Amino acid sequence: MATNFLLTPGDYDFGHGQDRYEKMKTILDQNKGILKDEQAGMDILKAASSNIHKNERGEESATQWSILYNNTDLTAKMIMGRKYDQPAHEFSLK
């Protein structure tokens, strides 16, 4: 599990993004880190995604990409533009 957010104050959206991390952590903790299937993983990514909004600089911002890893069969699915029902790329990690 990972999300991107700044830990040190600066010019770029400091203080935002930790909420997405906490959403993912809460769901995974409730399930003891085990998800029943790929859809459960996609649901977590969707819950933690950021809708299109204006950031503090007046720029449009949103989740651009997400990756779902399957540690059992060593694959990864990349989701672009919050289209969680249609992964853009699939990779074998073997």
BELBELSUL-V649391 format. One record per residue. N is the residue number from 1. PHI is phi in whole degrees, -180 to 180 (* if undefined). PSI is psi as a letter, one per 20 degrees, with the letter a starting at -180 (none if undefined). BURIAL is b if it has 16 or more other ideal C-beta (glycine too) atoms within 10 Angstrom, else e. Layout:
{{N PHI PSI BURIAL} {N PHI PSI BURIAL}}
//
This chain:
{{1 * p e} {2 -157 q e} {3 -136 r b} {4 -107 p e} {5 -159 q e} {6 -83 q e} {7 -101 i e} {8 -124 p e} {9 -57 q e} {10 -173 b e} {11 -91 i e} {12 -123 n e} {13 53 k e} {14 -59 p e} {15 90 j e} {16 -117 q e} {17 108 h e} {18 -62 h e} {19 -63 h e} {20 -67 g b} {21 -61 g e} {22 -64 h e} {23 -60 g e} {24 -65 g b} {25 -62 g e} {26 -61 g e} {27 -64 g b} {28 -65 g e} {29 -62 g e} {30 -62 h e} {31 -103 j e} {32 53 k e} {33 77 j e} {34 -115 p e} {35 -107 q b} {36 -72 h e} {37 -164 r e} {38 -61 h e} {39 -60 h e} {40 -62 h e} {41 -67 g b} {42 -63 h b} {43 -63 h e} {44 -66 g b} {45 -60 g b} {46 -65 g e} {47 -63 h e} {48 -93 i b} {49 -74 q b} {50 -107 p b} {51 -67 r e} {52 -62 p e} {53 -154 r e} {54 -92 p e} {55 -83 a e} {56 -64 h e} {57 -92 j e} {58 82 j e} {59 -93 q e} {60 -71 p e} {61 -141 q e} {62 -172 r e} {63 -63 p b} {64 -97 h e} {65 -153 q e} {66 -142 q b} {67 -132 p e} {68 -110 o b} {69 -98 p e} {70 -110 o e} {71 -76 i e} {72 -83 g e} {73 -100 j e} {74 55 l e} {75 -127 r e} {76 -143 q e} {77 -121 p b} {78 -100 p e} {79 -111 p b} {80 -112 q e} {81 59 k e} {82 63 k b} {83 -93 m e} {84 -71 i b} {85 -92 i e} {86 -147 n e} {87 -54 p b} {88 -79 h e} {89 -143 q e} {90 -127 p e} {91 -131 q e} {92 -94 p e} {93 -102 j e} {94 -83 none e}}
//
